[in-house]
Amino acid sequence: MAERTYASTINASPDEVFDWHARPGAFQRLTPPWAPVRLESFEGIEDGDRAVIRLGPGPLSVRWVAEHHSVEPGRQFADRQVEGPFAAWNHVHRMNPAPDGGTRLTDQLTYKPPLGPVGAWLNTMVGGPELDRQFAYRHRITQQDLQLHRRYNPDDRSLRVAISGASGLIGSALSSFLSTGGHTVYRLVRRRPTGPHEIYWNVVDGEIETSKLEGMDAVVHLAGENVFGLWTRRKRHRIYESRATGTRLLADALATLDAPPDVFISASAVGYYGDQAATLVPEAMPSRGGGFLAAVCRAWEEAAEPAAAAGIRTVHPRIGIVLTPAGGALQLMAPAFSLGLGGRVGAADQYFPWITLDDVLGALYHLLFTEGAAGPFNLTAPAPARMDTFTQTLASVVNRPAVLRMPAPVVRRLAGEMADDMLLKSIRAVPERLQASGYPFLYTDLGAGLRHQLGRTLEPHDEAAASRAS
């Protein structure tokens, strides 16, 4: 049998830590973004409750069924494998009061790898180190999430929040984050609702269940056609309509409510500014002329005006390049860099307005609770990186060289119009208003943000806190 124990101190009470784990969305929050894990069903963490999980990529995935047991509310719960790839598996989660306050969170694993001696060797070389990475990530996320909930919602208010684009990269993470904080999430869906927490809307036909938006505390609008891919005429139409027309439909509906939300957070993007070269770009910077994305962003923000005119606090988070291996640019880049095939795209001095997914969630939460926050806010890290710096930092994090180059003419040939309008633009956006309003960034250093997102750090664990035996 193999044993592994991970422990760290969380700045919250044992009851708070236990409740966070017990709420919907906790499994999703604890799943590392690089891990090929998909949750099929989750009953809860009471004795006898089961979780059904798919482990591994696509058709190679295996089914894992875990059953919870030994539950002591506010102190511990455990899960054991009843079906899956291990010869045996038991995982105990403990939450004990820490000597200096807070909670000592401990995860104790006892498991037997499959395949006998071969499995034991693979566990030593691959499986065990991967568990170390995953549980370090889990503890960081637990600490970060509880820290944000305590900072912005110390009274444990339970908000009703409607989210469009809730199945997307940011929307799915935000839904889980809010759920673990005790909030109730309502999802705007394009099919007929199948549950009480779904609201039907159809941008093409101009339909929305307006009555279900009555009494919401907040609406977060994230829906929009994915901008990656060749920009055919049809693709451009979908990008524009999904943002401008979809936002107008939602804003018009909110403006008619008898009990409207306190805040309407309607996403935008730093593409609003156009190519700004090396100029610092705070929120006061005007949009620079042409370009399809800049026009889309202007129409996107203008479409929310009916909500603002109705007295609803309306916020436009202009989101930068979101770093997570679960999607977007980093999902495309990380595999190549890990194989030593990474390199710079475009010019060395082109600015890359990055932000971790963790800080996107934190900033949205900040804007949700910060009274008086309205208008545009750049959601980018305080120090945007030049492309050569980003390339070398990512290569250093994955411990591989990055000697390849993709000059602008090659990018244009491969990506078409999207190249000049998105991939080759330089936007040195800075979060001037976000910082002035008091948001404390989780990741201001690019290397630290990449190490967290890619699981290349064992913090908060160290050799004293994580014991391993076989």
PyMOL commands that set and color helices and strands:
alter all, ss='L'
color gray80, all
select helices_A, chain A and resi 14-22+26-30+58-60+116-152+169-180+210-213+233-255+270-273+292-302+305-309+328-338+357-369+387-397+408-415+417-423+432-436+446-454
alter helices_A, ss='H'
color red, helices_A
select strands_A, chain A and resi 2-10+37-42+50-55+62-72+76-83+88-97+103-112+160-164+184-189+198-202+207-208+218-221+263-266+268-269+280-281+313-319+321-323+343-345+351-352+354-356+375-379+385-386+404-406+428-429+466-469
alter strands_A, ss='S'
color yellow, strands_A
deselect
rebuild
show_as cartoon
